[in-house]
Amino acid sequence: MNPVDQCDAHLLIVDDDERIRGLLQKFLLRHGFITTSARDAAHARRLLSGLEFDLIVMDVMMPGETGVELTRALREKLTTPILLLTAKGETEDRIAGLEAGADDYLPKPFEPKELLLRINAILRRVPNEVAVDTGPKVLSLGPVRYDIARGEMWKGEEMVRLTATESALMRIFSAQPGAAVTRNKLVEDLGRDGGQAQERAVDVQITRLRRKIEADPKQPRYLQTVRGEGYMLAPD
C-alpha cells in the first residue's frame, strides 16, 4: 500500500448514533477527507464488501455486533487501519480492541483536533512499498522473512498480513536490529502521547506481532524483551 495523501484518504465512519456520524463526517470533510458512514456493523460489512477504505473510524459500543467484534472479524482478511472510539475510562474495552487488531483508540468525549491528529498519525504508519535497484534487504526470523524495502513479511510462500501499527513497529525494529528500543521511544515513534496507558497499548501490539513471528510467543526468540530497556528484534 502506498502512503496515503490526506486529501485522497477515504474514511469509513461506523457509529450507531446518527448525530455523531453526521458531526464526524462534516468535520472530516472540512479537513479534506472523503467519508462514508455506516450505522452498524452489518451496514459496514456491506460497504466493505464493495469498497476499499484507507482507514475505519468505529465506535466500540454498538447494538448487535460491537466494534471490537467487528474488528476481530475484519482482521482475518483486511489490514485496513482501524481507530476505535471507546467510552471514557473503559480501559478493558481499549485493551480488548487492540488485542482484536485495532491500530489505536480514542476515548470519548474527545476533541475533534485530537481525532484529526490520531487519523493522520495512523495514515503515516501505512507502509510505503518501494522497489530498490540493489535488491531487497531481508531479515530472517526463523521460517519468517521480513523484506525491509517493501515492508512485507512472508512465511514460506504466504504473505503475513500486518496492520499499519504492526508494520510501523517492524520498520522501527528493523532499522536497528539487535538494539533495544524503549517503550517510551516506541510510543513516540508511533505518534502517540506518552503515559502508562499508551505504553500498555504498545505492549499489546508487541504481543500481537509476536504471534505472527514466533513459534512460541510466550517464549520469544526473535522479538525479545530486554529487561529494564525495552524490546529488541534479534534476527538470525
Residue frames as a rotation matrix with the C-alpha (Angstrom) as fourth column:
MET 1
0.578 0.816 0.000 0.00
0.816 -0.578 0.000 0.00
0.000 0.000 -1.000 0.00
ASN 2
-0.306 -0.671 0.676 1.37
0.611 -0.682 -0.401 3.39
0.730 0.290 0.619 -0.89
PRO 3
-0.762 0.038 -0.646 1.35
0.550 -0.490 -0.677 6.17
-0.342 -0.871 0.352 1.70
VAL 4
0.079 0.933 0.350 -1.98
0.990 -0.116 0.085 7.99
0.120 0.340 -0.933 1.67
ASP 5
-0.869 -0.206 0.449 -2.19
0.205 -0.977 -0.051 11.68
0.450 0.047 0.892 0.93
GLN 6
-0.775 0.581 -0.247 -4.68
0.214 -0.126 -0.969 13.22
-0.594 -0.804 -0.027 3.33
CYS 7
-0.399 0.649 -0.647 -6.72
-0.765 -0.625 -0.156 14.76
-0.506 0.433 0.746 0.50
ASP 8
-0.375 0.214 -0.902 -7.13
-0.705 0.567 0.427 11.31
0.603 0.796 -0.061 -1.09
ALA 9
-0.994 -0.113 0.011 -7.90
-0.092 0.747 -0.658 9.30
0.066 -0.655 -0.753 2.06
HIS 10
-0.147 0.975 -0.164 -11.31
-0.462 0.079 0.884 7.62
0.875 0.206 0.439 2.13
LEU 11
-0.923 -0.175 0.343 -12.55
-0.378 0.242 -0.894 7.02
0.073 -0.954 -0.289 5.68
LEU 12
-0.186 0.875 -0.447 -15.37
0.188 0.478 0.858 4.75
0.964 0.076 -0.253 6.82
ILE 13
-0.739 0.061 0.671 -17.18
-0.626 -0.431 -0.650 6.02
0.249 -0.900 0.356 9.94
VAL 14
-0.298 0.624 -0.723 -19.12
0.250 0.782 0.571 3.36
0.921 -0.011 -0.389 11.84
ASP 15
-0.997 0.065 0.030 -21.38
-0.049 -0.311 -0.949 4.60
-0.052 -0.948 0.314 14.65
ASP 16
-0.470 0.883 -0.006 -24.98
0.854 0.457 0.250 3.85
0.224 0.113 -0.968 15.59
ASP 17
0.016 0.430 -0.903 -25.53
0.585 -0.736 -0.340 7.46
-0.811 -0.522 -0.264 16.72
GLU 18
0.390 0.217 0.895 -26.76
0.915 -0.195 -0.352 9.41
0.098 0.957 -0.275 13.68
ARG 19
1.000 -0.008 -0.023 -25.84
-0.004 -0.985 0.170 12.77
-0.024 -0.170 -0.985 15.22
ILE 20
0.357 -0.933 0.052 -22.24
-0.190 -0.018 0.982 11.71
-0.915 -0.360 -0.183 15.89
ARG 21
0.010 -0.319 0.948 -21.92
0.836 0.522 0.166 10.23
-0.548 0.791 0.272 12.39
GLY 22
0.708 0.357 0.609 -23.06
0.661 -0.638 -0.394 13.50
0.248 0.682 -0.688 10.88
LEU 23
0.914 -0.389 -0.117 -20.74
-0.274 -0.804 0.528 15.61
-0.299 -0.451 -0.841 13.01
LEU 24
0.126 -0.912 0.390 -17.74
0.124 0.404 0.906 13.42
-0.984 -0.065 0.164 12.24
GLN 25
0.167 -0.022 0.986 -18.46
0.953 0.259 -0.156 13.45
-0.252 0.966 0.064 8.52
LYS 26
0.919 0.222 0.327 -18.78
0.311 -0.917 -0.251 17.24
0.244 0.332 -0.911 8.40
PHE 27
0.722 -0.689 -0.068 -15.60
-0.354 -0.452 0.819 17.75
-0.595 -0.567 -0.570 10.41
LEU 28
-0.027 -0.783 0.621 -13.53
0.319 0.582 0.748 15.31
-0.947 0.218 0.234 8.36
LEU 29
0.443 0.253 0.860 -14.88
0.895 -0.073 -0.440 16.62
-0.048 0.965 -0.258 5.06
ARG 30
0.998 -0.065 -0.012 -13.75
-0.064 -0.997 0.030 20.12
-0.014 -0.030 -0.999 6.08
HIS 31
0.335 -0.936 0.110 -10.25
-0.562 -0.105 0.821 18.72
-0.756 -0.337 -0.561 6.53
GLY 32
-0.119 -0.441 -0.889 -10.04
-0.985 -0.062 0.163 17.18
-0.127 0.895 -0.427 3.08
PHE 33
-0.832 -0.187 0.522 -11.09
-0.211 0.977 0.015 13.58
-0.513 -0.098 -0.853 3.68
ILE 34
-0.386 0.752 -0.535 -13.56
-0.598 0.238 0.766 11.56
0.703 0.615 0.357 1.64
THR 35
-0.813 0.099 0.574 -16.02
-0.498 0.393 -0.773 9.96
-0.302 -0.914 -0.270 4.06
THR 36
-0.245 0.793 -0.558 -18.64
-0.305 0.483 0.821 7.22
0.920 0.371 0.124 4.00
SER 37
-0.565 0.073 0.822 -20.71
-0.825 -0.040 -0.563 6.28
-0.008 -0.997 0.083 7.05
ALA 38
-0.433 0.445 -0.784 -22.32
0.065 0.883 0.465 3.10
0.899 0.150 -0.412 8.35
ARG 39
0.153 0.630 0.761 -24.98
-0.754 -0.424 0.502 2.88
0.639 -0.651 0.410 11.06
ASP 40
0.641 0.004 0.768 -23.90
-0.610 0.610 0.505 -0.52
-0.466 -0.792 0.394 12.43
ALA 41
-0.312 -0.858 0.408 -21.58
-0.419 0.510 0.751 -3.47
-0.853 0.063 -0.519 11.84
ALA 42
0.057 0.407 0.912 -23.86
0.615 0.705 -0.353 -5.13
-0.787 0.581 -0.210 9.30
HIS 43
0.951 0.283 -0.123 -24.02
0.112 -0.689 -0.716 -1.92
-0.287 0.668 -0.687 7.25
ALA 44
0.328 -0.917 -0.227 -20.22
-0.769 -0.399 0.499 -1.58
-0.548 0.010 -0.836 7.49
ARG 45
-0.277 -0.408 0.870 -19.76
0.074 0.894 0.442 -5.14
-0.958 0.187 -0.217 6.22
ARG 46
0.561 0.567 0.603 -21.89
0.654 0.143 -0.743 -4.40
-0.508 0.811 -0.290 3.16
LEU 47
0.916 -0.257 -0.307 -19.86
-0.356 -0.873 -0.333 -1.28
-0.183 0.414 -0.892 2.37
LEU 48
0.052 -0.980 0.191 -16.55
-0.719 0.096 0.689 -3.08
-0.693 -0.173 -0.699 2.89
SER 49
0.095 0.033 0.995 -17.59
0.372 0.926 -0.066 -5.85
-0.924 0.376 0.075 0.53
GLY 50
0.618 0.243 0.748 -17.67
0.780 -0.074 -0.621 -3.39
-0.096 0.967 -0.235 -2.36
LEU 51
0.838 -0.309 0.450 -15.37
-0.151 -0.924 -0.352 -0.50
0.524 0.227 -0.821 -1.42
GLU 52
0.098 -0.865 -0.493 -11.80
0.870 0.315 -0.380 -0.05
0.484 -0.391 0.783 -0.25
PHE 53
0.942 0.211 0.262 -11.08
0.049 -0.856 0.514 2.40
0.333 -0.471 -0.817 2.56
ASP 54
0.034 -0.984 0.175 -7.85
-0.077 -0.177 -0.981 3.89
0.996 0.020 -0.082 3.85
LEU 55
-0.955 -0.288 0.074 -9.00
-0.086 0.029 -0.996 3.89
0.284 -0.957 -0.052 7.48
ILE 56
-0.008 0.962 -0.274 -12.01
0.416 0.252 0.873 2.87
0.909 -0.107 -0.403 9.56
VAL 57
-0.842 -0.092 0.531 -13.18
-0.402 -0.549 -0.733 5.03
0.358 -0.831 0.425 12.49
MET 58
-0.163 0.770 -0.617 -15.50
0.059 0.631 0.773 2.86
0.985 0.090 -0.148 14.57
ASP 59
0.016 0.304 0.953 -17.42
-0.935 -0.332 0.122 3.12
0.354 -0.893 0.279 17.82
VAL 60
-0.922 -0.372 -0.104 -16.99
-0.300 0.859 -0.415 0.20
0.243 -0.352 -0.904 20.22
MET 61
-0.710 0.690 0.143 -20.44
0.142 0.339 -0.930 0.23
-0.690 -0.640 -0.338 21.79
MET 62
-0.609 0.581 -0.540 -22.97
-0.774 -0.286 0.565 -0.59
0.173 0.762 0.624 19.07
PRO 63
0.226 0.758 0.611 -26.11
-0.744 0.539 -0.394 -2.74
-0.629 -0.366 0.686 19.24
GLY 64
0.984 0.100 -0.148 -25.63
-0.171 0.766 -0.619 -6.23
0.052 0.635 0.771 17.88
GLU 65
0.488 -0.873 -0.017 -22.05
0.826 0.468 -0.315 -6.80
0.283 0.140 0.949 16.76
THR 66
0.774 -0.230 -0.589 -19.75
0.225 -0.770 0.597 -4.48
-0.591 -0.595 -0.545 18.71
GLY 67
0.778 -0.544 -0.313 -16.81
-0.615 -0.560 -0.556 -2.56
0.127 0.625 -0.770 17.29
VAL 68
-0.147 -0.850 0.505 -14.36
-0.853 0.368 0.371 -4.95
-0.501 -0.376 -0.779 18.97
GLU 69
0.129 0.272 0.954 -16.13
0.103 0.953 -0.286 -8.00
-0.986 0.135 0.095 17.50
LEU 70
0.970 0.238 0.056 -16.19
0.090 -0.136 -0.987 -6.46
-0.227 0.962 -0.153 14.02
THR 71
0.431 -0.890 -0.150 -12.50
-0.901 -0.435 -0.011 -5.51
-0.056 0.140 -0.989 14.31
ARG 72
-0.218 -0.512 0.831 -11.59
-0.493 0.793 0.359 -9.09
-0.843 -0.331 -0.425 15.19
ALA 73
0.456 0.482 0.748 -13.58
0.378 0.656 -0.653 -10.42
-0.806 0.581 0.118 12.23
LEU 74
0.972 -0.078 -0.222 -12.15
-0.228 -0.554 -0.801 -7.89
-0.060 0.829 -0.556 9.78
ARG 75
0.219 -0.972 0.082 -8.58
-0.885 -0.163 0.436 -8.68
-0.411 -0.168 -0.896 10.82
GLU 76
0.185 -0.114 0.976 -9.00
0.102 0.990 0.097 -12.17
-0.977 0.082 0.195 9.37
LYS 77
0.291 -0.007 0.957 -8.95
0.917 0.289 -0.277 -10.70
-0.274 0.957 0.090 5.86
LEU 78
0.732 0.027 0.681 -8.23
0.354 -0.869 -0.345 -6.95
0.582 0.493 -0.646 5.97
THR 79
-0.206 -0.828 -0.521 -5.23
0.975 -0.132 -0.177 -4.87
0.078 -0.544 0.835 7.05
THR 80
0.079 0.315 0.946 -7.10
0.334 -0.902 0.273 -1.55
0.939 0.295 -0.176 6.75
PRO 81
-0.892 -0.452 -0.017 -6.16
0.177 -0.316 -0.932 0.61
0.416 -0.835 0.362 9.76
ILE 82
0.189 0.966 -0.178 -8.87
0.551 0.046 0.833 0.80
0.813 -0.256 -0.523 12.46
LEU 83
-0.866 -0.302 0.398 -9.30
-0.124 -0.642 -0.757 3.57
0.484 -0.705 0.518 15.04
LEU 84
-0.195 0.811 -0.551 -11.76
0.780 0.469 0.415 2.66
0.595 -0.349 -0.724 17.80
LEU 85
-0.385 0.222 0.896 -13.81
-0.467 -0.884 0.019 5.21
0.796 -0.411 0.444 19.73
THR 86
-0.378 0.149 -0.914 -14.22
0.613 0.780 -0.126 4.00
0.694 -0.608 -0.386 23.31
ALA 87
0.745 0.652 0.145 -16.16
0.256 -0.479 0.840 5.13
0.617 -0.588 -0.523 26.36
LYS 88
0.072 -0.748 0.660 -14.03
-0.578 -0.571 -0.583 7.24
0.813 -0.340 -0.473 28.68
GLY 89
-0.097 -0.222 0.970 -12.46
-0.988 0.137 -0.067 5.17
-0.118 -0.965 -0.233 31.44
GLU 90
0.852 0.432 0.294 -13.28
-0.397 0.901 -0.175 1.80
-0.341 0.032 0.940 29.89
THR 91
-0.046 -0.993 -0.112 -9.69
-0.909 -0.004 0.416 0.55
-0.414 0.121 -0.902 29.88
GLU 92
-0.314 -0.060 0.948 -10.68
-0.009 0.998 0.060 -3.05
-0.949 0.010 -0.314 29.29
ASP 93
0.750 0.626 0.214 -12.57
0.250 0.032 -0.968 -2.07
-0.613 0.779 -0.132 26.13
ARG 94
0.653 -0.564 -0.505 -9.48
-0.742 -0.610 -0.278 -0.32
-0.151 0.556 -0.817 24.80
ILE 95
-0.384 -0.834 0.395 -7.18
-0.724 0.538 0.432 -3.25
-0.573 -0.120 -0.811 25.51
ALA 96
0.013 0.481 0.877 -9.70
0.261 0.845 -0.467 -5.68
-0.965 0.235 -0.115 24.02
GLY 97
0.901 0.347 -0.259 -9.84
-0.107 -0.401 -0.910 -3.50
-0.419 0.848 -0.324 20.90
LEU 98
0.215 -0.913 -0.348 -6.06
-0.966 -0.251 0.061 -3.50
-0.143 0.323 -0.936 20.50
GLU 99
-0.485 -0.378 0.789 -5.91
-0.378 0.904 0.201 -7.25
-0.789 -0.200 -0.581 21.06
ALA 100
0.411 0.738 0.535 -8.59
0.289 0.451 -0.844 -7.68
-0.865 0.501 -0.028 18.38
GLY 101
-0.094 -0.561 0.822 -6.37
0.969 0.136 0.204 -5.82
-0.226 0.816 0.531 15.91
ALA 102
0.908 0.404 0.116 -7.22
0.418 -0.892 -0.170 -2.12
0.035 0.203 -0.979 16.19
ASP 103
0.079 -0.919 0.387 -4.37
0.683 -0.233 -0.692 0.30
0.726 0.319 0.609 15.45
ASP 104
-0.929 -0.316 0.194 -5.35
0.092 -0.704 -0.705 2.89
0.359 -0.637 0.683 18.03
TYR 105
-0.020 0.944 -0.328 -8.20
0.947 0.123 0.296 4.05
0.320 -0.305 -0.897 20.23
LEU 106
-0.780 -0.121 0.614 -9.60
0.000 -0.981 -0.193 7.40
0.626 -0.151 0.765 21.31
PRO 107
-0.631 0.560 -0.536 -11.67
0.760 0.307 -0.573 7.76
-0.156 -0.769 -0.619 24.50
LYS 108
-0.112 0.694 0.711 -14.93
0.388 -0.629 0.674 9.71
0.915 0.351 -0.199 24.39
PRO 109
0.922 0.387 0.030 -15.52
0.273 -0.591 -0.759 12.56
-0.276 0.708 -0.650 24.76
PHE 110
-0.067 -0.982 0.178 -12.65
0.869 0.030 0.494 13.78
-0.490 0.188 0.851 22.59
GLU 111
0.101 -0.018 -0.995 -11.55
-0.241 -0.971 -0.007 16.98
-0.965 0.240 -0.102 20.94
PRO 112
0.941 0.307 0.140 -12.02
0.060 0.257 -0.965 16.92
-0.332 0.917 0.223 17.15
LYS 113
0.541 -0.805 -0.242 -8.43
-0.811 -0.422 -0.405 18.13
0.224 0.416 -0.881 16.73
GLU 114
-0.231 -0.631 0.740 -7.14
-0.752 0.599 0.276 15.09
-0.618 -0.493 -0.613 18.61
LEU 115
0.509 0.478 0.716 -9.16
0.117 0.785 -0.608 12.82
-0.853 0.393 0.344 16.32
LEU 116
0.961 -0.162 -0.223 -7.55
-0.264 -0.311 -0.913 14.52
0.078 0.937 -0.342 13.33
LEU 117
0.123 -0.981 0.151 -4.07
-0.992 -0.124 0.004 14.07
0.014 -0.151 -0.989 14.80
ARG 118
-0.091 -0.107 0.990 -4.70
-0.393 0.917 0.062 10.38
-0.915 -0.383 -0.126 15.52
ILE 119
0.819 0.463 0.340 -6.02
0.135 0.420 -0.897 9.76
-0.558 0.781 0.282 12.00
ASN 120
0.782 -0.564 -0.264 -3.04
-0.550 -0.425 -0.719 11.47
0.293 0.707 -0.643 10.38
ALA 121
-0.082 -0.835 0.544 -0.62
-0.938 0.249 0.240 9.58
-0.335 -0.491 -0.804 12.65
ILE 122
0.201 0.221 0.954 -2.16
-0.059 0.975 -0.213 6.24
-0.978 -0.013 0.209 11.64
LEU 123
0.975 0.212 0.071 -2.11
0.061 0.052 -0.997 7.09
-0.215 0.976 0.038 7.93
ARG 124
0.455 -0.879 -0.141 1.58
-0.874 -0.410 -0.259 7.97
0.170 0.242 -0.955 8.20
ARG 125
-0.107 -0.489 0.866 2.25
-0.654 0.690 0.309 4.46
-0.749 -0.533 -0.394 9.55
VAL 126
0.841 0.460 0.285 0.88
-0.105 0.655 -0.748 2.76
-0.531 0.600 0.599 6.43
PRO 127
0.035 -0.956 0.290 3.95
0.307 0.287 0.908 1.16
-0.951 0.058 0.303 4.82
ASN 128
0.535 -0.008 -0.845 5.44
-0.716 -0.535 -0.448 2.54
-0.449 0.845 -0.292 1.65
GLU 129
0.573 -0.312 0.758 6.37
0.410 0.910 0.064 -0.23
-0.710 0.274 0.649 -0.77
VAL 130
0.622 -0.457 -0.635 9.47
-0.692 -0.701 -0.174 0.90
-0.366 0.548 -0.753 -2.63
ALA 131
0.901 -0.379 0.212 11.45
0.434 0.811 -0.393 -1.15
-0.023 0.446 0.895 -5.11
VAL 132
0.570 -0.778 -0.264 15.21
-0.507 -0.586 0.632 -0.68
-0.646 -0.227 -0.729 -4.85
ASP 133
0.623 -0.352 -0.698 17.82
-0.692 0.168 -0.702 -1.36
0.364 0.921 -0.139 -7.51
THR 134
-0.412 -0.898 0.152 20.17
-0.858 0.326 -0.398 -3.15
0.308 -0.294 -0.905 -5.14
GLY 135
-0.314 0.381 -0.869 17.54
0.101 0.924 0.369 -5.79
0.944 0.028 -0.328 -4.36
PRO 136
0.632 0.689 0.354 15.51
-0.281 -0.222 0.934 -6.29
0.722 -0.690 0.053 -1.22
LYS 137
-0.643 -0.723 0.253 17.17
-0.493 0.138 -0.859 -6.42
0.586 -0.677 -0.445 2.16
VAL 138
0.383 0.829 -0.406 15.59
-0.296 0.527 0.797 -9.27
0.875 -0.185 0.448 4.10
LEU 139
-0.407 -0.409 0.817 15.73
-0.908 0.085 -0.410 -10.18
0.098 -0.909 -0.406 7.77
SER 140
-0.225 0.281 -0.933 15.38
-0.117 0.943 0.312 -13.88
0.967 0.179 -0.179 8.62
LEU 141
-0.341 0.247 0.907 13.31
-0.940 -0.120 -0.321 -14.70
0.029 -0.961 0.273 11.67
GLY 142
-0.443 0.152 0.884 13.32
-0.136 0.963 -0.234 -18.49
-0.886 -0.224 -0.406 11.55
PRO 143
-0.410 0.356 0.840 10.72
0.832 0.523 0.184 -19.50
-0.374 0.774 -0.511 8.94
VAL 144
0.707 0.680 -0.193 9.59
0.580 -0.714 -0.392 -15.87
-0.404 0.165 -0.900 8.69
ARG 145
-0.437 -0.797 0.417 11.21
0.899 -0.388 0.203 -13.36
0.000 0.464 0.886 6.31
TYR 146
0.523 0.562 -0.641 10.81
0.535 -0.802 -0.267 -9.59
-0.664 -0.203 -0.720 6.57
ASP 147
-0.049 -0.449 0.892 11.54
0.957 -0.277 -0.087 -7.53
0.286 0.850 0.443 3.45
ILE 148
-0.287 -0.138 -0.948 12.65
0.670 -0.736 -0.095 -4.15
-0.685 -0.662 0.304 4.80
ALA 149
-0.979 -0.173 -0.112 12.41
0.046 -0.713 0.700 -2.29
-0.201 0.680 0.706 1.50
ARG 150
-0.609 0.793 -0.019 8.84
0.005 0.029 1.000 -3.40
0.793 0.609 -0.022 0.80
GLY 151
-0.590 0.392 0.706 7.62
-0.808 -0.287 -0.515 -3.62
0.000 -0.874 0.486 4.37
GLU 152
0.381 0.727 -0.571 6.43
-0.729 0.616 0.299 -7.18
0.569 0.302 0.765 3.70
MET 153
-0.354 -0.415 0.838 6.51
-0.824 0.562 -0.069 -10.24
-0.442 -0.715 -0.541 5.93
TRP 154
0.207 0.350 -0.914 6.46
-0.782 0.621 0.061 -13.74
0.588 0.702 0.402 4.48
LYS 155
-0.090 -0.208 0.974 6.17
-0.696 0.712 0.088 -17.21
-0.712 -0.670 -0.209 5.97
GLY 156
-0.289 -0.083 0.954 7.15
0.531 0.815 0.232 -19.63
-0.796 0.574 -0.192 3.25
GLU 157
-0.797 0.056 0.602 5.19
0.564 -0.288 0.774 -18.62
0.216 0.956 0.198 0.15
GLU 158
0.240 0.970 -0.032 2.43
0.870 -0.200 0.450 -16.95
0.430 -0.136 -0.892 2.16
MET 159
-0.500 -0.356 0.789 2.42
0.057 -0.923 -0.380 -13.25
0.864 -0.145 0.482 2.95
VAL 160
-0.410 0.311 -0.858 1.71
0.912 0.164 -0.376 -12.45
0.024 -0.936 -0.351 6.60
ARG 161
0.276 0.597 0.754 -0.87
0.505 -0.757 0.414 -9.69
0.818 0.266 -0.510 6.97
LEU 162
-0.600 -0.484 -0.637 0.37
0.800 -0.358 -0.481 -6.82
0.005 -0.799 0.602 9.12
THR 163
0.635 0.755 -0.164 -1.74
0.764 -0.645 -0.016 -3.96
-0.118 -0.115 -0.986 10.41
ALA 164
0.609 -0.392 0.690 -0.45
0.110 -0.819 -0.563 -0.42
0.786 0.418 -0.456 9.93
THR 165
0.700 -0.339 0.628 0.80
-0.713 -0.384 0.587 -0.35
0.042 -0.859 -0.510 13.51
GLU 166
0.711 -0.457 0.535 2.50
0.188 0.856 0.482 -3.74
-0.678 -0.242 0.694 13.21
SER 167
0.611 -0.489 0.623 4.18
0.714 0.001 -0.700 -2.55
0.342 0.872 0.350 10.00
ALA 168
0.651 -0.351 0.673 5.35
-0.358 -0.924 -0.135 0.59
0.669 -0.153 -0.727 11.79
LEU 169
0.744 -0.373 0.555 6.80
-0.494 0.253 0.832 -1.48
-0.451 -0.893 0.004 14.63
MET 170
0.659 -0.505 0.557 8.66
0.620 0.784 -0.022 -3.71
-0.426 0.360 0.830 12.18
ARG 171
0.609 -0.449 0.654 10.13
0.368 -0.570 -0.734 -0.67
0.702 0.688 -0.182 10.42
ILE 172
0.696 -0.331 0.637 11.31
-0.663 -0.638 0.393 0.71
0.277 -0.696 -0.663 13.77
PHE 173
0.674 -0.417 0.610 12.89
-0.243 0.654 0.716 -2.57
-0.697 -0.631 0.340 14.89
SER 174
0.673 -0.406 0.618 14.40
0.704 0.608 -0.367 -3.47
-0.227 0.682 0.695 11.51
ALA 175
0.789 -0.408 0.459 16.15
-0.095 -0.819 -0.565 -0.09
0.607 0.402 -0.685 11.34
GLN 176
-0.060 -0.825 0.562 18.29
-0.909 -0.187 -0.372 -1.17
0.412 -0.533 -0.739 14.30
PRO 177
0.723 0.332 -0.606 18.26
-0.163 0.934 0.317 -4.98
0.671 -0.130 0.730 14.65
GLY 178
0.091 -0.692 -0.716 19.96
0.719 0.544 -0.434 -6.24
0.689 -0.475 0.547 17.76
ALA 179
-0.890 -0.350 0.292 19.40
0.089 -0.762 -0.642 -2.95
0.447 -0.546 0.709 19.61
ALA 180
-0.405 0.757 -0.513 16.83
0.897 0.220 -0.384 -2.45
-0.178 -0.615 -0.768 22.35
VAL 181
-0.613 0.351 0.708 14.14
0.089 -0.860 0.503 0.17
0.785 0.372 0.495 21.77
THR 182
-0.970 0.220 -0.107 12.45
0.089 -0.090 -0.992 1.60
-0.228 -0.971 0.068 24.86
ARG 183
-0.225 0.966 0.130 8.69
0.961 0.242 -0.137 1.58
-0.164 0.095 -0.982 25.26
ASN 184
0.204 0.262 -0.943 8.78
0.263 -0.943 -0.205 5.39
-0.943 -0.206 -0.261 25.52
LYS 185
-0.665 -0.527 -0.529 10.57
-0.373 -0.380 0.847 5.59
-0.647 0.760 0.057 22.17
LEU 186
-0.840 0.416 0.348 8.06
0.542 0.638 0.546 3.24
0.006 0.647 -0.762 20.57
VAL 187
0.133 0.908 -0.398 5.17
0.828 -0.322 -0.458 5.37
-0.544 -0.269 -0.795 21.86
GLU 188
0.022 -0.215 -0.976 6.86
-0.151 -0.966 0.210 8.46
-0.988 0.143 -0.054 20.45
ASP 189
-0.872 -0.453 -0.184 7.69
-0.252 0.094 0.963 6.89
-0.419 0.886 -0.196 17.06
LEU 190
-0.616 0.724 0.309 4.13
0.788 0.575 0.222 5.64
-0.017 0.380 -0.925 16.69
GLY 191
-0.702 0.287 0.652 2.90
0.071 -0.882 0.466 9.21
0.709 0.373 0.599 17.01
ARG 192
0.326 0.845 -0.424 1.13
0.560 0.188 0.807 8.77
0.762 -0.501 -0.412 20.32
ASP 193
0.383 -0.127 0.915 1.03
-0.651 -0.740 0.170 10.78
0.656 -0.660 -0.366 23.52
GLY 194
-0.638 -0.733 -0.239 3.02
-0.306 0.525 -0.794 9.41
0.707 -0.433 -0.559 26.43
GLY 195
-0.035 0.597 0.802 1.77
-0.998 -0.064 0.003 7.78
0.053 -0.800 0.598 29.59
GLN 196
-0.671 -0.252 0.698 1.35
-0.459 0.880 -0.123 4.34
-0.583 -0.402 -0.706 31.10
ALA 197
0.346 0.884 0.315 -1.84
-0.176 0.391 -0.903 3.67
-0.922 0.257 0.291 29.13
GLN 198
0.734 -0.106 -0.671 -0.02
-0.679 -0.124 -0.724 4.17
-0.007 0.987 -0.162 25.82
GLU 199
-0.435 -0.900 0.030 2.90
-0.900 0.433 -0.053 2.02
0.035 -0.050 -0.998 26.97
ARG 200
-0.354 0.414 0.839 0.37
-0.225 0.832 -0.506 -0.71
-0.908 -0.368 -0.202 27.81
ALA 201
0.724 0.641 -0.254 -1.10
-0.359 0.035 -0.933 -0.27
-0.589 0.767 0.255 24.33
VAL 202
0.178 -0.762 -0.622 2.36
-0.954 0.022 -0.300 -0.81
0.243 0.647 -0.723 22.81
ASP 203
-0.642 -0.396 0.656 2.75
-0.617 0.775 -0.137 -3.97
-0.454 -0.493 -0.742 24.91
VAL 204
0.233 0.825 0.515 -0.50
-0.141 0.552 -0.822 -5.31
-0.962 0.119 0.245 23.43
GLN 205
0.794 0.031 -0.608 0.70
-0.599 -0.137 -0.789 -4.58
-0.108 0.990 -0.090 19.88
ILE 206
-0.305 -0.949 -0.079 4.00
-0.949 0.310 -0.060 -6.34
0.081 0.056 -0.995 20.62
THR 207
-0.411 0.232 0.882 2.06
-0.330 0.863 -0.381 -9.38
-0.850 -0.448 -0.278 21.82
ARG 208
0.694 0.720 0.017 0.05
-0.192 0.208 -0.959 -9.42
-0.694 0.662 0.283 18.58
LEU 209
0.500 -0.579 -0.645 3.20
-0.850 -0.184 -0.494 -9.06
0.167 0.795 -0.584 16.47
ARG 210
-0.502 -0.712 0.492 4.90
-0.801 0.597 0.047 -11.92
-0.327 -0.370 -0.869 18.31
ARG 211
0.155 0.647 0.747 2.02
-0.178 0.762 -0.623 -14.22
-0.972 -0.036 0.233 17.38
LYS 212
0.946 0.218 -0.241 2.92
-0.250 0.015 -0.968 -13.63
-0.207 0.976 0.069 13.73
ILE 213
0.310 -0.924 -0.223 6.67
-0.837 -0.154 -0.525 -14.09
0.451 0.350 -0.821 14.17
GLU 214
-0.455 -0.644 0.616 7.33
-0.889 0.371 -0.268 -16.54
-0.056 -0.669 -0.741 16.96
ALA 215
-0.475 0.245 -0.845 6.86
-0.089 0.942 0.323 -20.31
0.876 0.228 -0.426 17.10
ASP 216
0.015 0.450 -0.893 6.09
0.945 0.286 0.160 -19.82
0.327 -0.846 -0.421 20.81
PRO 217
0.193 0.095 0.977 5.00
0.151 -0.986 0.066 -16.22
0.969 0.135 -0.205 21.50
LYS 218
0.970 0.198 0.140 5.29
-0.106 -0.171 0.979 -16.82
0.218 -0.965 -0.145 25.26
GLN 219
0.424 -0.905 0.040 8.98
0.383 0.219 0.897 -17.70
-0.821 -0.365 0.439 24.82
PRO 220
0.981 0.095 -0.171 10.01
-0.102 -0.498 -0.861 -15.17
-0.167 0.862 -0.478 22.13
ARG 221
0.298 -0.907 0.299 13.21
0.801 0.408 0.438 -15.87
-0.519 0.109 0.848 20.24
TYR 222
-0.273 -0.410 0.870 13.17
0.918 -0.382 0.108 -13.01
0.288 0.828 0.481 17.72
LEU 223
0.039 0.318 0.947 11.16
-0.055 -0.946 0.320 -10.17
0.998 -0.065 -0.019 19.29
GLN 224
-0.202 -0.319 -0.926 12.71
0.782 0.517 -0.348 -10.16
0.590 -0.794 0.145 22.71
THR 225
0.899 0.359 0.252 12.03
0.085 -0.707 0.702 -8.27
0.431 -0.609 -0.666 25.91
VAL 226
-0.194 -0.980 -0.046 15.21
0.446 -0.046 -0.894 -6.67
0.874 -0.194 0.446 27.25
ARG 227
0.395 0.442 -0.806 14.72
0.899 -0.003 0.439 -6.22
0.192 -0.897 -0.398 30.97
GLY 228
0.201 -0.242 -0.949 14.90
0.596 -0.738 0.315 -2.58
-0.777 -0.629 -0.004 32.01
GLU 229
-0.740 -0.578 -0.345 15.46
0.069 -0.575 0.815 -1.41
-0.670 0.579 0.465 28.41
GLY 230
-0.072 0.762 -0.643 12.52
-0.842 -0.392 -0.371 -2.31
-0.535 0.515 0.670 26.18
TYR 231
0.716 0.366 0.594 12.13
0.022 0.839 -0.544 -4.58
-0.697 0.403 0.593 23.15
MET 232
-0.229 -0.857 -0.462 14.66
-0.703 -0.183 0.688 -5.83
-0.674 0.482 -0.560 20.60
LEU 233
0.888 0.385 -0.252 14.42
-0.442 0.562 -0.699 -7.56
-0.127 0.732 0.669 17.23
ALA 234
-0.064 -0.933 0.353 17.05
-0.667 0.303 0.680 -10.31
-0.742 -0.192 -0.642 17.05
PRO 235
0.738 0.362 -0.570 17.10
-0.675 0.405 -0.617 -11.81
0.008 0.840 0.543 13.53
ASP 236
0.837 -0.444 0.321 19.11
0.394 0.895 0.211 -14.92
-0.380 -0.050 0.923 12.59
